Amino acid sequence: MESNYQFRKRLEVVHKPNRRNLNALKSHDELEITEDWRIIISESASELILHTAKDLQDYFLTSMNISVRISKVIDVQEAARERDNIIILASNNHLQLMEEELTKPRSYRITVSHNKIIVCGSDDRGTAQGSYYLEDQMNIREAPVLKFGEITREPLFSPRMAHSGWGLDHFPDAHLNAMAHAGIDAVLVFVKDIDQTPTGYKDFNHLVDRAALYGLDVYVYSYLISRFHPDDPDAPAYYNSTYGKLFQACPRFKGVILVGESCEFPSKDPNTTGKLLMNWPADQPRTKPSPGWWPCEDFPQWLDLLSKTIRSHSPDADIVFWTYNWGYAPEEERLKLIRNLPNDITLLVTFEMFEQVDNEDVAHVAVDYTLSQIGPGQYFRSEAEAAHERGLKLYTMSNTGGLTWDIGVIPYEPFPMQWNKRHKALLHARDQWGLSGLMENHHYGWWPSFISDLTKYAYWTPSPSFDEVLTLLAERDFGKAASTLVLETWGHWSEAIENYICTSEDQYGPFRVGPSYPLVFLEPIKMPASKHAMMGNEIIITDYKPRERPAQSLGINRIDVEIRSLERMLSHMKLGNDLLENGLALTPGNRREDAARMLDLGSFIACCVQTTIHVKQWWMLKQRLLLTSDHSEASALLVQLEQLAEREIANAEAAIPLVEADSRLGWEPSMEYMTDTAHIKWKIAQVRSVLDREFIQYKSSMALTGLTGPSR
């Protein structure tokens, strides 16, 4: 069993111990690194190169059980010519042995000969990535063994931004290191003011310093309030006192993310209310959207003022404008905005959202981040084309950190075939519209997994094919004997997510928290939440019912289709779980703990799917009960509801050992714990209360009305 937050101890392990397989011997075309080897760096090497050398040294000791010394030399070129049994870590400015100089940032060249390994980066960050690549190859090989030859590799996307998976806006050194190993090159921090995040104080410059030691930039995700229209005479001074002050105090922030809902301004666009949502009177209905939810015609003016203000303190700051909140708006209005954006603004567009999807005979809409739709959606496609025509730098919210809003309290979605389709679509967007940067998750954070390994291979060239990489990862993590069953498992799980249907009521309901989600009868209820949570239960709607919205069929028409689709999803999850359980018996002992956690994840996802099916069935039965005046029909419906409640209680009870075995299950950074043992037991008690109290009261009311048959 793990106590709450104990998963953080596992996150602090960057190099897994005892990876070495003593039976994995070198072949004729390979070299073996032994304890008489050294890691060589320049005396004038940067802190990042020194940090990288220490990291590689720790890898050899921790993962491969060999001790390798680090040496500093005056001239690394001379060392490369004259010394043997060395690993040189250097960049172009120290090492110019190559015929062709590397130019792309973070690229690297690795040469493995009979007595030395040379890792040369185009810059220090490239050298670090080359060192991590050595680790990747030795992990797959299960030995400190590398094949002779030379390879030059380049990243395909930058930035690759990610929020913390350790805790909201918390970035321990080990977590930064793990992110860098995964190929991520920037982190995101929510910002309300200088050294202020939504959850409290954070020394931003110290974070920038520490991130730089791992080759990572830091982006601001803005929560700064914009109280003035740019036409207002006080606007320049006001924005200099907010954004200007922030970047004056922290000039090494790489850039800022601006999204409507978090930093709207009092627009004069007649299509909007013209007021910040926070300033709209609570007793007045809104007939127009708030400015943060509409492609306002004066956003370019606002962005121009912000750009000049920020760049007066940080000239190279990346000003990123995200159109997430108005993907539903008419294309003409959205594209008009993009065509009028300042030339020095980066456009960020969500990849798969707002797409209309046909399921059987009804229409659904991809209402939020989901892996069930590959993308690009028409919303992304239209704005990407407009940005490409303008020559604007283009980023996307890709979620390829491994998680979406499909299931809110899991560390990652273990659906590799579906992620591969997303990777391919993003690479196509790179070729077609110049997509260059990625935001890889939101506040649900990044988690190291075989999915992040797949993503890293997909985003560097050259790399082996997806099928080759997937097989190598299955063998690395489960052993060759179990790998066939593991690949079959991943195939079934990947088919499972194709049957997920993205709806607001599910993503803000049972799929947000899974088996702790209550079955509400008549009395409204809020889930308990931690006092220190940023959002807690504020982003969970417990009064379940289909939410109606344009471009999708009515909920009453959709719900049966959704249940059938989720039943197919559940079937594939269970088939995969059964296969993986058989695979565990074939998995070597030193890998079985992590392998078992993957099975727990698959089982927990199945519980979440089952809860969502039950919640939909509960709503349908409840609607029929509340509309009937026939005593016998009502009694029969109450029996069906009671039986359904008992099945859901059993499903919730089955989830308890899963969340006790893995403390990351049931947690999300902005909500904190919502599906730990305590919350699941709370849900079971809530359902028991419905059965033992609310149903009894309802039956008493039925008796008082004197119902004996259909009303006349």
Stockholm file with secondary structure:
# STOCKHOLM 1.0

chainA/1-712         MESNYQFRKRLEVVHKPNRRNLNALKSHDELEITEDWRIIISESASELILHTAKDLQDYFLTSMNISVRISKVIDVQEAARERDNIIILASNNHLQLMEEELTKPRSYRITVSHNKIIVCGSDDRGTAQGSYYLEDQMNIREAPVLKFGEITREPLFSPRMAHSGWGLDHFPDAHLNAMAHAGIDAVLVFVKDIDQTPTGYKDFNHLVDRAALYGLDVYVYSYLISRFHPDDPDAPAYYNSTYGKLFQACPRFKGVILVGESCEFPSKDPNTTGKLLMNWPADQPRTKPSPGWWPCEDFPQWLDLLSKTIRSHSPDADIVFWTYNWGYAPEEERLKLIRNLPNDITLLVTFEMFEQVDNEDVAHVAVDYTLSQIGPGQYFRSEAEAAHERGLKLYTMSNTGGLTWDIGVIPYEPFPMQWNKRHKALLHARDQWGLSGLMENHHYGWWPSFISDLTKYAYWTPSPSFDEVLTLLAERDFGKAASTLVLETWGHWSEAIENYICTSEDQYGPFRVGPSYPLVFLEPIKMPASKHAMMGNEIIITDYKPRERPAQSLGINRIDVEIRSLERMLSHMKLGNDLLENGLALTPGNRREDAARMLDLGSFIACCVQTTIHVKQWWMLKQRLLLTSDHSEASALLVQLEQLAEREIANAEAAIPLVEADSRLGWEPSMEYMTDTAHIKWKIAQVRSVLDREFIQYKSSMALTGLTGPSR
#=GR chainA/1-712 SS CCCTTTHHHHHTCSSCSCCCCTTCCCCTTEEECCTTCEEEEETTCCHHHHHHHHHHHHHHHHHSCCCCEEEEESCHHHHHHHCCSEEEEEETTTCCCSSSCCCSTTCEEEEECSSEEEEEESSHHHHHHHHHHHHHHHHHHTSSEEESEEEEEEESCSCEEECCSSBTTBCCHHHHHHHHHTTCCEEEEEESBTTEETTEECCHHHHHHHHHTTTCEEEEEECCCCCSCTTSTTHHHHHIIIIIHHHHHCTTCCEEEEEHHHHCCCCCCTTSCSSCGGGSCTTSCCSSCCGGGSCCTTHHHHHHHHHHHHHTTCTTCEEEEECGGGTTSCHHHHHHHHHTSCTTCEEEEESSTTCEEEETTEEEECCSCCSSSCSCCHHHHHHHHHHHHHTCCEEEECCTTTCCSSSTTSSCCCCHHHHHHHHHHHHHHHHHHCEEEEECCCTTCCCCSHHHHHHHHHTEESCCCHHHHHHHHHHHHHCHHHHHHHHHHHHHHHHHHHTCCCCHHHHTTHHHHGGGCCCCSSSCCCCCCCTTCSSGGGGCCCSCCCCCCTTSCCHHHHHHHHHHHHHHHHHHHHHHHHHHHHHHTTSCGGGHHHHHHHHHHHHHHHHHHHHHHHHHHHHHHHHHHHHCCCHHHHHHHHHHHHHHHHHHHHHHHHHHHHHHHCTTTTEETTTEESSSHHHHHHHHHHHHHIIIIIHHHHHHHHHHTTCCSSCC
#=GC SS_cons         CCCTTTHHHHHTCSSCSCCCCTTCCCCTTEEECCTTCEEEEETTCCHHHHHHHHHHHHHHHHHSCCCCEEEEESCHHHHHHHCCSEEEEEETTTCCCSSSCCCSTTCEEEEECSSEEEEEESSHHHHHHHHHHHHHHHHHHTSSEEESEEEEEEESCSCEEECCSSBTTBCCHHHHHHHHHTTCCEEEEEESBTTEETTEECCHHHHHHHHHTTTCEEEEEECCCCCSCTTSTTHHHHHIIIIIHHHHHCTTCCEEEEEHHHHCCCCCCTTSCSSCGGGSCTTSCCSSCCGGGSCCTTHHHHHHHHHHHHHTTCTTCEEEEECGGGTTSCHHHHHHHHHTSCTTCEEEEESSTTCEEEETTEEEECCSCCSSSCSCCHHHHHHHHHHHHHTCCEEEECCTTTCCSSSTTSSCCCCHHHHHHHHHHHHHHHHHHCEEEEECCCTTCCCCSHHHHHHHHHTEESCCCHHHHHHHHHHHHHCHHHHHHHHHHHHHHHHHHHTCCCCHHHHTTHHHHGGGCCCCSSSCCCCCCCTTCSSGGGGCCCSCCCCCCTTSCCHHHHHHHHHHHHHHHHHHHHHHHHHHHHHHTTSCGGGHHHHHHHHHHHHHHHHHHHHHHHHHHHHHHHHHHHHCCCHHHHHHHHHHHHHHHHHHHHHHHHHHHHHHHCTTTTEETTTEESSSHHHHHHHHHHHHHIIIIIHHHHHHHHHHTTCCSSCC
//
